[in-house]
Amino acid sequence: MSNAESNDSDRLRLRLRALSRWENEGGALDAATVSGDQATSPQLTNAELVQIHVRVIALENLVIALLAGASDRERALVRDMAAYISPRPGFTPHPLTIRAAAEINHLLDRASVFHDVPL
């Protein structure tokens, strides 16, 4: 096997491993969240919620900027990721996971406004 094929195989294996964690970590709700147990999940103050909101806005815009400069192959990979985390036969659809997949596509759509814009 050539070095390029080995690198592609390694990248594919790492990507699949990262994606497989999504169902266990990204879309799942823990027992404390479901039961409302505040011992393991303390309430956030308003200032903390505002700070998180500001950071999410900054991260969204950063992701949009990165997607705008991404190659067509990379943008297709992001769409594949959104399709991968969408509900599939045999899996329980989690509302947060469904929303996350839609948000990925929305970020790509927002980035397309800036894609290939000359600097």
Jmol script that loads the backbone (N, CA, C; Angstrom):
load data "model"
ATOM      1  N   MET A   1       0.848  -1.175   0.000  1.00  0.00           N
ATOM      2  CA  MET A   1       0.000   0.000   0.000  1.00  0.00           C
ATOM      3  C   MET A   1       0.893   1.237   0.000  1.00  0.00           C
ATOM      4  N   SER A   2       0.540   2.233  -0.796  1.00  0.00           N
ATOM      5  CA  SER A   2       1.350   3.438  -0.869  1.00  0.00           C
ATOM      6  C   SER A   2       1.136   4.295   0.374  1.00  0.00           C
ATOM      7  N   ASN A   3       2.039   5.242   0.565  1.00  0.00           N
ATOM      8  CA  ASN A   3       1.964   6.137   1.716  1.00  0.00           C
ATOM      9  C   ASN A   3       0.689   6.982   1.660  1.00  0.00           C
ATOM     10  N   ALA A   4       0.293   7.431   0.468  1.00  0.00           N
ATOM     11  CA  ALA A   4      -0.920   8.244   0.319  1.00  0.00           C
ATOM     12  C   ALA A   4      -2.158   7.436   0.685  1.00  0.00           C
ATOM     13  N   GLU A   5      -2.197   6.162   0.243  1.00  0.00           N
ATOM     14  CA  GLU A   5      -3.339   5.312   0.574  1.00  0.00           C
ATOM     15  C   GLU A   5      -3.393   5.048   2.074  1.00  0.00           C
ATOM     16  N   SER A   6      -2.231   4.869   2.691  1.00  0.00           N
ATOM     17  CA  SER A   6      -2.160   4.651   4.131  1.00  0.00           C
ATOM     18  C   SER A   6      -2.671   5.873   4.883  1.00  0.00           C
ATOM     19  N   ASN A   7      -2.262   7.086   4.441  1.00  0.00           N
ATOM     20  CA  ASN A   7      -2.732   8.320   5.071  1.00  0.00           C
ATOM     21  C   ASN A   7      -4.238   8.470   4.927  1.00  0.00           C
ATOM     22  N   ASP A   8      -4.769   8.166   3.732  1.00  0.00           N
ATOM     23  CA  ASP A   8      -6.215   8.239   3.518  1.00  0.00           C
ATOM     24  C   ASP A   8      -6.947   7.250   4.409  1.00  0.00           C
ATOM     25  N   SER A   9      -6.395   6.053   4.529  1.00  0.00           N
ATOM     26  CA  SER A   9      -6.999   5.025   5.377  1.00  0.00           C
ATOM     27  C   SER A   9      -6.992   5.457   6.841  1.00  0.00           C
ATOM     28  N   ASP A  10      -5.875   6.046   7.284  1.00  0.00           N
ATOM     29  CA  ASP A  10      -5.780   6.517   8.666  1.00  0.00           C
ATOM     30  C   ASP A  10      -6.771   7.646   8.924  1.00  0.00           C
ATOM     31  N   ARG A  11      -6.877   8.585   7.975  1.00  0.00           N
ATOM     32  CA  ARG A  11      -7.815   9.696   8.136  1.00  0.00           C
ATOM     33  C   ARG A  11      -9.249   9.192   8.177  1.00  0.00           C
ATOM     34  N   LEU A  12      -9.579   8.236   7.318  1.00  0.00           N
ATOM     35  CA  LEU A  12     -10.927   7.678   7.301  1.00  0.00           C
ATOM     36  C   LEU A  12     -11.234   6.984   8.625  1.00  0.00           C
ATOM     37  N   ARG A  13     -10.283   6.217   9.120  1.00  0.00           N
ATOM     38  CA  ARG A  13     -10.479   5.506  10.385  1.00  0.00           C
ATOM     39  C   ARG A  13     -10.669   6.493  11.531  1.00  0.00           C
ATOM     40  N   LEU A  14      -9.867   7.558  11.578  1.00  0.00           N
ATOM     41  CA  LEU A  14     -10.002   8.571  12.621  1.00  0.00           C
ATOM     42  C   LEU A  14     -11.330   9.305  12.517  1.00  0.00           C
ATOM     43  N   ARG A  15     -11.745   9.616  11.294  1.00  0.00           N
ATOM     44  CA  ARG A  15     -13.023  10.304  11.095  1.00  0.00           C
ATOM     45  C   ARG A  15     -14.188   9.440  11.544  1.00  0.00           C
ATOM     46  N   LEU A  16     -14.158   8.162  11.182  1.00  0.00           N
ATOM     47  CA  LEU A  16     -15.236   7.262  11.594  1.00  0.00           C
ATOM     48  C   LEU A  16     -15.267   7.095  13.108  1.00  0.00           C
ATOM     49  N   ARG A  17     -14.101   7.051  13.725  1.00  0.00           N
ATOM     50  CA  ARG A  17     -14.052   6.941  15.184  1.00  0.00           C
ATOM     51  C   ARG A  17     -14.633   8.189  15.853  1.00  0.00           C
ATOM     52  N   ALA A  18     -14.296   9.359  15.319  1.00  0.00           N
ATOM     53  CA  ALA A  18     -14.833  10.602  15.876  1.00  0.00           C
ATOM     54  C   ALA A  18     -16.342  10.681  15.686  1.00  0.00           C
ATOM     55  N   LEU A  19     -16.813  10.278  14.520  1.00  0.00           N
ATOM     56  CA  LEU A  19     -18.247  10.326  14.257  1.00  0.00           C
ATOM     57  C   LEU A  19     -19.001   9.326  15.122  1.00  0.00           C
ATOM     58  N   SER A  20     -18.399   8.187  15.404  1.00  0.00           N
ATOM     59  CA  SER A  20     -19.088   7.182  16.210  1.00  0.00           C
ATOM     60  C   SER A  20     -19.309   7.673  17.627  1.00  0.00           C
ATOM     61  N   ARG A  21     -18.447   8.547  18.110  1.00  0.00           N
ATOM     62  CA  ARG A  21     -18.625   9.095  19.455  1.00  0.00           C
ATOM     63  C   ARG A  21     -19.820  10.029  19.521  1.00  0.00           C
ATOM     64  N   TRP A  22     -20.235  10.575  18.392  1.00  0.00           N
ATOM     65  CA  TRP A  22     -21.341  11.538  18.391  1.00  0.00           C
ATOM     66  C   TRP A  22     -22.587  10.936  19.030  1.00  0.00           C
ATOM     67  N   GLU A  23     -22.923   9.719  18.665  1.00  0.00           N
ATOM     68  CA  GLU A  23     -24.138   9.113  19.174  1.00  0.00           C
ATOM     69  C   GLU A  23     -24.059   8.858  20.665  1.00  0.00           C
ATOM     70  N   ASN A  24     -22.880   8.648  21.197  1.00  0.00           N
ATOM     71  CA  ASN A  24     -22.728   8.388  22.621  1.00  0.00           C
ATOM     72  C   ASN A  24     -22.565   9.670  23.427  1.00  0.00           C
ATOM     73  N   GLU A  25     -21.972  10.686  22.835  1.00  0.00           N
ATOM     74  CA  GLU A  25     -21.648  11.887  23.591  1.00  0.00           C
ATOM     75  C   GLU A  25     -22.413  13.119  23.114  1.00  0.00           C
ATOM     76  N   GLY A  26     -22.561  13.278  21.820  1.00  0.00           N
ATOM     77  CA  GLY A  26     -23.109  14.516  21.292  1.00  0.00           C
ATOM     78  C   GLY A  26     -24.604  14.649  21.402  1.00  0.00           C
ATOM     79  N   GLY A  27     -25.349  13.578  21.170  1.00  0.00           N
ATOM     80  CA  GLY A  27     -26.790  13.693  21.170  1.00  0.00           C
ATOM     81  C   GLY A  27     -27.457  13.116  22.386  1.00  0.00           C
ATOM     82  N   ALA A  28     -26.696  12.437  23.218  1.00  0.00           N
ATOM     83  CA  ALA A  28     -27.300  11.757  24.358  1.00  0.00           C
ATOM     84  C   ALA A  28     -27.489  12.709  25.520  1.00  0.00           C
ATOM     85  N   LEU A  29     -28.577  12.515  26.242  1.00  0.00           N
ATOM     86  CA  LEU A  29     -28.827  13.261  27.470  1.00  0.00           C
ATOM     87  C   LEU A  29     -28.459  12.372  28.639  1.00  0.00           C
ATOM     88  N   ASP A  30     -27.772  12.949  29.621  1.00  0.00           N
ATOM     89  CA  ASP A  30     -27.419  12.130  30.780  1.00  0.00           C
ATOM     90  C   ASP A  30     -28.579  12.080  31.770  1.00  0.00           C
ATOM     91  N   ALA A  31     -28.493  11.189  32.727  1.00  0.00           N
ATOM     92  CA  ALA A  31     -29.573  10.982  33.689  1.00  0.00           C
ATOM     93  C   ALA A  31     -29.838  12.240  34.503  1.00  0.00           C
ATOM     94  N   ALA A  32     -28.793  13.004  34.839  1.00  0.00           N
ATOM     95  CA  ALA A  32     -28.982  14.228  35.622  1.00  0.00           C
ATOM     96  C   ALA A  32     -29.800  15.247  34.848  1.00  0.00           C
ATOM     97  N   THR A  33     -29.569  15.343  33.541  1.00  0.00           N
ATOM     98  CA  THR A  33     -30.326  16.278  32.722  1.00  0.00           C
ATOM     99  C   THR A  33     -31.783  15.863  32.651  1.00  0.00           C
ATOM    100  N   VAL A  34     -32.023  14.581  32.471  1.00  0.00           N
ATOM    101  CA  VAL A  34     -33.377  14.081  32.333  1.00  0.00           C
ATOM    102  C   VAL A  34     -34.145  14.187  33.640  1.00  0.00           C
ATOM    103  N   SER A  35     -33.502  13.833  34.765  1.00  0.00           N
ATOM    104  CA  SER A  35     -34.197  13.819  36.052  1.00  0.00           C
ATOM    105  C   SER A  35     -34.257  15.185  36.697  1.00  0.00           C
ATOM    106  N   GLY A  36     -33.479  16.122  36.219  1.00  0.00           N
ATOM    107  CA  GLY A  36     -33.463  17.453  36.809  1.00  0.00           C
ATOM    108  C   GLY A  36     -32.574  17.539  38.033  1.00  0.00           C
ATOM    109  N   ASP A  37     -31.733  16.551  38.272  1.00  0.00           N
ATOM    110  CA  ASP A  37     -30.832  16.536  39.420  1.00  0.00           C
ATOM    111  C   ASP A  37     -29.814  17.657  39.254  1.00  0.00           C
ATOM    112  N   GLN A  38     -29.837  18.600  40.168  1.00  0.00           N
ATOM    113  CA  GLN A  38     -28.953  19.750  40.064  1.00  0.00           C
ATOM    114  C   GLN A  38     -27.614  19.532  40.752  1.00  0.00           C
ATOM    115  N   ALA A  39     -27.438  18.401  41.461  1.00  0.00           N
ATOM    116  CA  ALA A  39     -26.195  18.153  42.166  1.00  0.00           C
ATOM    117  C   ALA A  39     -25.022  18.035  41.203  1.00  0.00           C
ATOM    118  N   THR A  40     -25.227  17.432  40.056  1.00  0.00           N
ATOM    119  CA  THR A  40     -24.144  17.269  39.096  1.00  0.00           C
ATOM    120  C   THR A  40     -24.199  18.314  37.984  1.00  0.00           C
ATOM    121  N   SER A  41     -25.267  19.064  37.935  1.00  0.00           N
ATOM    122  CA  SER A  41     -25.429  20.053  36.881  1.00  0.00           C
ATOM    123  C   SER A  41     -25.947  21.360  37.485  1.00  0.00           C
ATOM    124  N   PRO A  42     -25.041  22.193  38.044  1.00  0.00           N
ATOM    125  CA  PRO A  42     -25.489  23.415  38.716  1.00  0.00           C
ATOM    126  C   PRO A  42     -26.087  24.418  37.727  1.00  0.00           C
ATOM    127  N   GLN A  43     -26.999  25.218  38.238  1.00  0.00           N
ATOM    128  CA  GLN A  43     -27.608  26.270  37.424  1.00  0.00           C
ATOM    129  C   GLN A  43     -26.549  27.301  37.054  1.00  0.00           C
ATOM    130  N   LEU A  44     -26.624  27.777  35.844  1.00  0.00           N
ATOM    131  CA  LEU A  44     -25.724  28.835  35.402  1.00  0.00           C
ATOM    132  C   LEU A  44     -26.330  30.185  35.750  1.00  0.00           C
ATOM    133  N   THR A  45     -25.479  31.128  36.077  1.00  0.00           N
ATOM    134  CA  THR A  45     -25.966  32.478  36.339  1.00  0.00           C
ATOM    135  C   THR A  45     -26.273  33.153  35.016  1.00  0.00           C
ATOM    136  N   ASN A  46     -27.004  34.250  35.075  1.00  0.00           N
ATOM    137  CA  ASN A  46     -27.321  34.993  33.859  1.00  0.00           C
ATOM    138  C   ASN A  46     -26.046  35.467  33.164  1.00  0.00           C
ATOM    139  N   ALA A  47     -25.074  35.920  33.934  1.00  0.00           N
ATOM    140  CA  ALA A  47     -23.808  36.386  33.341  1.00  0.00           C
ATOM    141  C   ALA A  47     -23.103  35.248  32.603  1.00  0.00           C
ATOM    142  N   GLU A  48     -23.141  34.046  33.183  1.00  0.00           N
ATOM    143  CA  GLU A  48     -22.524  32.896  32.528  1.00  0.00           C
ATOM    144  C   GLU A  48     -23.262  32.534  31.240  1.00  0.00           C
ATOM    145  N   LEU A  49     -24.583  32.589  31.268  1.00  0.00           N
ATOM    146  CA  LEU A  49     -25.368  32.301  30.063  1.00  0.00           C
ATOM    147  C   LEU A  49     -25.093  33.316  28.961  1.00  0.00           C
ATOM    148  N   VAL A  50     -24.979  34.582  29.334  1.00  0.00           N
ATOM    149  CA  VAL A  50     -24.664  35.625  28.348  1.00  0.00           C
ATOM    150  C   VAL A  50     -23.287  35.377  27.753  1.00  0.00           C
ATOM    151  N   GLN A  51     -22.313  35.015  28.592  1.00  0.00           N
ATOM    152  CA  GLN A  51     -20.954  34.736  28.107  1.00  0.00           C
ATOM    153  C   GLN A  51     -20.956  33.559  27.141  1.00  0.00           C
ATOM    154  N   ILE A  52     -21.691  32.512  27.472  1.00  0.00           N
ATOM    155  CA  ILE A  52     -21.791  31.362  26.576  1.00  0.00           C
ATOM    156  C   ILE A  52     -22.429  31.776  25.252  1.00  0.00           C
ATOM    157  N   HIS A  53     -23.469  32.580  25.325  1.00  0.00           N
ATOM    158  CA  HIS A  53     -24.142  33.050  24.115  1.00  0.00           C
ATOM    159  C   HIS A  53     -23.175  33.829  23.221  1.00  0.00           C
ATOM    160  N   VAL A  54     -22.400  34.721  23.819  1.00  0.00           N
ATOM    161  CA  VAL A  54     -21.416  35.509  23.062  1.00  0.00           C
ATOM    162  C   VAL A  54     -20.393  34.588  22.405  1.00  0.00           C
ATOM    163  N   ARG A  55     -19.922  33.599  23.145  1.00  0.00           N
ATOM    164  CA  ARG A  55     -18.923  32.683  22.598  1.00  0.00           C
ATOM    165  C   ARG A  55     -19.499  31.844  21.470  1.00  0.00           C
ATOM    166  N   VAL A  56     -20.736  31.407  21.597  1.00  0.00           N
ATOM    167  CA  VAL A  56     -21.360  30.625  20.524  1.00  0.00           C
ATOM    168  C   VAL A  56     -21.490  31.473  19.262  1.00  0.00           C
ATOM    169  N   ILE A  57     -21.890  32.725  19.406  1.00  0.00           N
ATOM    170  CA  ILE A  57     -21.985  33.617  18.246  1.00  0.00           C
ATOM    171  C   ILE A  57     -20.613  33.766  17.584  1.00  0.00           C
ATOM    172  N   ALA A  58     -19.573  33.966  18.394  1.00  0.00           N
ATOM    173  CA  ALA A  58     -18.222  34.095  17.848  1.00  0.00           C
ATOM    174  C   ALA A  58     -17.800  32.813  17.137  1.00  0.00           C
ATOM    175  N   LEU A  59     -18.063  31.668  17.748  1.00  0.00           N
ATOM    176  CA  LEU A  59     -17.684  30.391  17.132  1.00  0.00           C
ATOM    177  C   LEU A  59     -18.458  30.139  15.840  1.00  0.00           C
ATOM    178  N   GLU A  60     -19.747  30.476  15.822  1.00  0.00           N
ATOM    179  CA  GLU A  60     -20.521  30.298  14.593  1.00  0.00           C
ATOM    180  C   GLU A  60     -19.924  31.109  13.457  1.00  0.00           C
ATOM    181  N   ASN A  61     -19.566  32.356  13.742  1.00  0.00           N
ATOM    182  CA  ASN A  61     -19.000  33.196  12.696  1.00  0.00           C
ATOM    183  C   ASN A  61     -17.616  32.733  12.275  1.00  0.00           C
ATOM    184  N   LEU A  62     -16.855  32.201  13.208  1.00  0.00           N
ATOM    185  CA  LEU A  62     -15.554  31.626  12.870  1.00  0.00           C
ATOM    186  C   LEU A  62     -15.720  30.411  11.962  1.00  0.00           C
ATOM    187  N   VAL A  63     -16.669  29.542  12.292  1.00  0.00           N
ATOM    188  CA  VAL A  63     -16.938  28.361  11.468  1.00  0.00           C
ATOM    189  C   VAL A  63     -17.399  28.790  10.068  1.00  0.00           C
ATOM    190  N   ILE A  64     -18.257  29.792   9.997  1.00  0.00           N
ATOM    191  CA  ILE A  64     -18.726  30.288   8.699  1.00  0.00           C
ATOM    192  C   ILE A  64     -17.550  30.790   7.868  1.00  0.00           C
ATOM    193  N   ALA A  65     -16.638  31.534   8.501  1.00  0.00           N
ATOM    194  CA  ALA A  65     -15.464  32.030   7.776  1.00  0.00           C
ATOM    195  C   ALA A  65     -14.602  30.875   7.279  1.00  0.00           C
ATOM    196  N   LEU A  66     -14.401  29.863   8.114  1.00  0.00           N
ATOM    197  CA  LEU A  66     -13.596  28.713   7.697  1.00  0.00           C
ATOM    198  C   LEU A  66     -14.277  27.932   6.579  1.00  0.00           C
ATOM    199  N   LEU A  67     -15.592  27.758   6.668  1.00  0.00           N
ATOM    200  CA  LEU A  67     -16.320  27.053   5.612  1.00  0.00           C
ATOM    201  C   LEU A  67     -16.322  27.839   4.303  1.00  0.00           C
ATOM    202  N   ALA A  68     -16.337  29.146   4.403  1.00  0.00           N
ATOM    203  CA  ALA A  68     -16.321  29.968   3.190  1.00  0.00           C
ATOM    204  C   ALA A  68     -15.036  29.766   2.406  1.00  0.00           C
ATOM    205  N   GLY A  69     -13.935  29.515   3.107  1.00  0.00           N
ATOM    206  CA  GLY A  69     -12.658  29.297   2.441  1.00  0.00           C
ATOM    207  C   GLY A  69     -12.349  27.837   2.175  1.00  0.00           C
ATOM    208  N   ALA A  70     -13.246  26.963   2.556  1.00  0.00           N
ATOM    209  CA  ALA A  70     -13.012  25.530   2.398  1.00  0.00           C
ATOM    210  C   ALA A  70     -13.181  25.102   0.941  1.00  0.00           C
ATOM    211  N   SER A  71     -12.517  24.023   0.597  1.00  0.00           N
ATOM    212  CA  SER A  71     -12.646  23.472  -0.755  1.00  0.00           C
ATOM    213  C   SER A  71     -14.019  22.818  -0.904  1.00  0.00           C
ATOM    214  N   ASP A  72     -14.404  22.549  -2.140  1.00  0.00           N
ATOM    215  CA  ASP A  72     -15.671  21.868  -2.388  1.00  0.00           C
ATOM    216  C   ASP A  72     -15.683  20.491  -1.732  1.00  0.00           C
ATOM    217  N   ARG A  73     -14.542  19.819  -1.731  1.00  0.00           N
ATOM    218  CA  ARG A  73     -14.446  18.497  -1.097  1.00  0.00           C
ATOM    219  C   ARG A  73     -14.686  18.597   0.410  1.00  0.00           C
ATOM    220  N   GLU A  74     -14.100  19.616   1.041  1.00  0.00           N
ATOM    221  CA  GLU A  74     -14.283  19.802   2.480  1.00  0.00           C
ATOM    222  C   GLU A  74     -15.732  20.169   2.808  1.00  0.00           C
ATOM    223  N   ARG A  75     -16.334  20.985   1.972  1.00  0.00           N
ATOM    224  CA  ARG A  75     -17.737  21.360   2.203  1.00  0.00           C
ATOM    225  C   ARG A  75     -18.647  20.145   2.014  1.00  0.00           C
ATOM    226  N   ALA A  76     -18.323  19.284   1.066  1.00  0.00           N
ATOM    227  CA  ALA A  76     -19.100  18.050   0.872  1.00  0.00           C
ATOM    228  C   ALA A  76     -18.940  17.140   2.089  1.00  0.00           C
ATOM    229  N   LEU A  77     -17.747  17.105   2.653  1.00  0.00           N
ATOM    230  CA  LEU A  77     -17.516  16.315   3.849  1.00  0.00           C
ATOM    231  C   LEU A  77     -18.371  16.816   5.022  1.00  0.00           C
ATOM    232  N   VAL A  78     -18.501  18.125   5.142  1.00  0.00           N
ATOM    233  CA  VAL A  78     -19.334  18.696   6.203  1.00  0.00           C
ATOM    234  C   VAL A  78     -20.798  18.318   5.985  1.00  0.00           C
ATOM    235  N   ARG A  79     -21.259  18.355   4.743  1.00  0.00           N
ATOM    236  CA  ARG A  79     -22.640  17.928   4.459  1.00  0.00           C
ATOM    237  C   ARG A  79     -22.821  16.442   4.764  1.00  0.00           C
ATOM    238  N   ASP A  80     -21.800  15.645   4.466  1.00  0.00           N
ATOM    239  CA  ASP A  80     -21.855  14.219   4.814  1.00  0.00           C
ATOM    240  C   ASP A  80     -21.969  14.039   6.327  1.00  0.00           C
ATOM    241  N   MET A  81     -21.257  14.865   7.072  1.00  0.00           N
ATOM    242  CA  MET A  81     -21.327  14.803   8.531  1.00  0.00           C
ATOM    243  C   MET A  81     -22.745  15.099   9.002  1.00  0.00           C
ATOM    244  N   ALA A  82     -23.372  16.109   8.428  1.00  0.00           N
ATOM    245  CA  ALA A  82     -24.752  16.452   8.809  1.00  0.00           C
ATOM    246  C   ALA A  82     -25.686  15.295   8.492  1.00  0.00           C
ATOM    247  N   ALA A  83     -25.493  14.665   7.350  1.00  0.00           N
ATOM    248  CA  ALA A  83     -26.338  13.522   6.983  1.00  0.00           C
ATOM    249  C   ALA A  83     -26.071  12.340   7.904  1.00  0.00           C
ATOM    250  N   TYR A  84     -24.823  12.189   8.329  1.00  0.00           N
ATOM    251  CA  TYR A  84     -24.459  11.076   9.198  1.00  0.00           C
ATOM    252  C   TYR A  84     -25.125  11.193  10.570  1.00  0.00           C
ATOM    253  N   ILE A  85     -25.200  12.409  11.118  1.00  0.00           N
ATOM    254  CA  ILE A  85     -25.776  12.564  12.451  1.00  0.00           C
ATOM    255  C   ILE A  85     -27.287  12.699  12.413  1.00  0.00           C
ATOM    256  N   SER A  86     -27.871  12.789  11.230  1.00  0.00           N
ATOM    257  CA  SER A  86     -29.325  12.783  11.119  1.00  0.00           C
ATOM    258  C   SER A  86     -29.840  11.392  11.462  1.00  0.00           C
ATOM    259  N   PRO A  87     -31.092  11.299  11.904  1.00  0.00           N
ATOM    260  CA  PRO A  87     -31.613   9.972  12.284  1.00  0.00           C
ATOM    261  C   PRO A  87     -31.534   8.975  11.135  1.00  0.00           C
ATOM    262  N   ARG A  88     -31.094   7.766  11.476  1.00  0.00           N
ATOM    263  CA  ARG A  88     -30.998   6.681  10.512  1.00  0.00           C
ATOM    264  C   ARG A  88     -31.869   5.539  10.987  1.00  0.00           C
ATOM    265  N   PRO A  89     -32.245   4.657  10.096  1.00  0.00           N
ATOM    266  CA  PRO A  89     -33.061   3.507  10.506  1.00  0.00           C
ATOM    267  C   PRO A  89     -32.391   2.735  11.637  1.00  0.00           C
ATOM    268  N   GLY A  90     -33.173   2.425  12.646  1.00  0.00           N
ATOM    269  CA  GLY A  90     -32.661   1.649  13.769  1.00  0.00           C
ATOM    270  C   GLY A  90     -32.110   2.479  14.909  1.00  0.00           C
ATOM    271  N   PHE A  91     -31.990   3.791  14.734  1.00  0.00           N
ATOM    272  CA  PHE A  91     -31.482   4.654  15.790  1.00  0.00           C
ATOM    273  C   PHE A  91     -32.605   5.546  16.299  1.00  0.00           C
ATOM    274  N   THR A  92     -32.553   5.858  17.582  1.00  0.00           N
ATOM    275  CA  THR A  92     -33.547   6.749  18.178  1.00  0.00           C
ATOM    276  C   THR A  92     -33.215   8.181  17.798  1.00  0.00           C
ATOM    277  N   PRO A  93     -34.154   8.889  17.191  1.00  0.00           N
ATOM    278  CA  PRO A  93     -33.875  10.293  16.850  1.00  0.00           C
ATOM    279  C   PRO A  93     -33.927  11.168  18.110  1.00  0.00           C
ATOM    280  N   HIS A  94     -32.859  11.856  18.382  1.00  0.00           N
ATOM    281  CA  HIS A  94     -32.796  12.797  19.496  1.00  0.00           C
ATOM    282  C   HIS A  94     -33.049  14.195  18.930  1.00  0.00           C
ATOM    283  N   PRO A  95     -33.959  14.963  19.528  1.00  0.00           N
ATOM    284  CA  PRO A  95     -34.250  16.304  19.014  1.00  0.00           C
ATOM    285  C   PRO A  95     -33.004  17.182  18.888  1.00  0.00           C
ATOM    286  N   LEU A  96     -32.084  17.090  19.846  1.00  0.00           N
ATOM    287  CA  LEU A  96     -30.872  17.916  19.765  1.00  0.00           C
ATOM    288  C   LEU A  96     -29.985  17.495  18.602  1.00  0.00           C
ATOM    289  N   THR A  97     -29.929  16.205  18.323  1.00  0.00           N
ATOM    290  CA  THR A  97     -29.129  15.708  17.205  1.00  0.00           C
ATOM    291  C   THR A  97     -29.729  16.159  15.879  1.00  0.00           C
ATOM    292  N   ILE A  98     -31.038  16.066  15.770  1.00  0.00           N
ATOM    293  CA  ILE A  98     -31.726  16.521  14.555  1.00  0.00           C
ATOM    294  C   ILE A  98     -31.465  18.005  14.342  1.00  0.00           C
ATOM    295  N   ARG A  99     -31.549  18.765  15.407  1.00  0.00           N
ATOM    296  CA  ARG A  99     -31.318  20.208  15.314  1.00  0.00           C
ATOM    297  C   ARG A  99     -29.861  20.505  14.945  1.00  0.00           C
ATOM    298  N   ALA A 100     -28.931  19.714  15.481  1.00  0.00           N
ATOM    299  CA  ALA A 100     -27.512  19.918  15.172  1.00  0.00           C
ATOM    300  C   ALA A 100     -27.237  19.683  13.690  1.00  0.00           C
ATOM    301  N   ALA A 101     -27.836  18.643  13.134  1.00  0.00           N
ATOM    302  CA  ALA A 101     -27.654  18.367  11.701  1.00  0.00           C
ATOM    303  C   ALA A 101     -28.190  19.520  10.866  1.00  0.00           C
ATOM    304  N   ALA A 102     -29.352  20.026  11.236  1.00  0.00           N
ATOM    305  CA  ALA A 102     -29.928  21.161  10.504  1.00  0.00           C
ATOM    306  C   ALA A 102     -29.045  22.393  10.645  1.00  0.00           C
ATOM    307  N   GLU A 103     -28.467  22.579  11.813  1.00  0.00           N
ATOM    308  CA  GLU A 103     -27.605  23.742  12.046  1.00  0.00           C
ATOM    309  C   GLU A 103     -26.329  23.663  11.215  1.00  0.00           C
ATOM    310  N   ILE A 104     -25.775  22.472  11.054  1.00  0.00           N
ATOM    311  CA  ILE A 104     -24.590  22.305  10.203  1.00  0.00           C
ATOM    312  C   ILE A 104     -24.903  22.759   8.786  1.00  0.00           C
ATOM    313  N   ASN A 105     -26.025  22.307   8.255  1.00  0.00           N
ATOM    314  CA  ASN A 105     -26.412  22.709   6.902  1.00  0.00           C
ATOM    315  C   ASN A 105     -26.679  24.208   6.816  1.00  0.00           C
ATOM    316  N   HIS A 106     -27.257  24.772   7.869  1.00  0.00           N
ATOM    317  CA  HIS A 106     -27.515  26.214   7.890  1.00  0.00           C
ATOM    318  C   HIS A 106     -26.196  26.998   7.877  1.00  0.00           C
ATOM    319  N   LEU A 107     -25.200  26.529   8.633  1.00  0.00           N
ATOM    320  CA  LEU A 107     -23.898  27.191   8.625  1.00  0.00           C
ATOM    321  C   LEU A 107     -23.257  27.129   7.243  1.00  0.00           C
ATOM    322  N   LEU A 108     -23.389  25.987   6.574  1.00  0.00           N
ATOM    323  CA  LEU A 108     -22.859  25.865   5.212  1.00  0.00           C
ATOM    324  C   LEU A 108     -23.559  26.828   4.260  1.00  0.00           C
ATOM    325  N   ASP A 109     -24.868  26.934   4.402  1.00  0.00           N
ATOM    326  CA  ASP A 109     -25.625  27.859   3.552  1.00  0.00           C
ATOM    327  C   ASP A 109     -25.193  29.304   3.789  1.00  0.00           C
ATOM    328  N   ARG A 110     -24.991  29.660   5.052  1.00  0.00           N
ATOM    329  CA  ARG A 110     -24.532  31.009   5.373  1.00  0.00           C
ATOM    330  C   ARG A 110     -23.128  31.256   4.825  1.00  0.00           C
ATOM    331  N   ALA A 111     -22.285  30.223   4.856  1.00  0.00           N
ATOM    332  CA  ALA A 111     -20.912  30.366   4.360  1.00  0.00           C
ATOM    333  C   ALA A 111     -20.882  30.493   2.845  1.00  0.00           C
ATOM    334  N   SER A 112     -21.876  29.913   2.168  1.00  0.00           N
ATOM    335  CA  SER A 112     -21.874  29.955   0.699  1.00  0.00           C
ATOM    336  C   SER A 112     -21.983  31.382   0.166  1.00  0.00           C
ATOM    337  N   VAL A 113     -22.511  32.294   0.965  1.00  0.00           N
ATOM    338  CA  VAL A 113     -22.563  33.697   0.558  1.00  0.00           C
ATOM    339  C   VAL A 113     -21.169  34.257   0.361  1.00  0.00           C
ATOM    340  N   PHE A 114     -20.220  33.769   1.167  1.00  0.00           N
ATOM    341  CA  PHE A 114     -18.851  34.281   1.120  1.00  0.00           C
ATOM    342  C   PHE A 114     -17.893  33.380   0.374  1.00  0.00           C
ATOM    343  N   HIS A 115     -18.353  32.221  -0.073  1.00  0.00           N
ATOM    344  CA  HIS A 115     -17.483  31.243  -0.743  1.00  0.00           C
ATOM    345  C   HIS A 115     -16.972  31.814  -2.058  1.00  0.00           C
ATOM    346  N   ASP A 116     -15.697  31.724  -2.266  1.00  0.00           N
ATOM    347  CA  ASP A 116     -15.026  32.191  -3.493  1.00  0.00           C
ATOM    348  C   ASP A 116     -15.183  33.699  -3.737  1.00  0.00           C
ATOM    349  N   VAL A 117     -15.380  34.458  -2.674  1.00  0.00           N
ATOM    350  CA  VAL A 117     -15.398  35.930  -2.807  1.00  0.00           C
ATOM    351  C   VAL A 117     -13.961  36.406  -2.813  1.00  0.00           C
ATOM    352  N   PRO A 118     -13.559  37.178  -3.827  1.00  0.00           N
ATOM    353  CA  PRO A 118     -12.170  37.640  -3.866  1.00  0.00           C
ATOM    354  C   PRO A 118     -11.874  38.543  -2.676  1.00  0.00           C
ATOM    355  N   LEU A 119     -10.653  38.420  -2.127  1.00  0.00           N
ATOM    356  CA  LEU A 119     -10.247  39.248  -1.001  1.00  0.00           C
ATOM    357  C   LEU A 119      -9.835  40.619  -1.457  1.00  0.00           C
TER     358      LEU A 119
END
end "model"
wireframe off; spacefill off
backbone 0.3
color backbone group
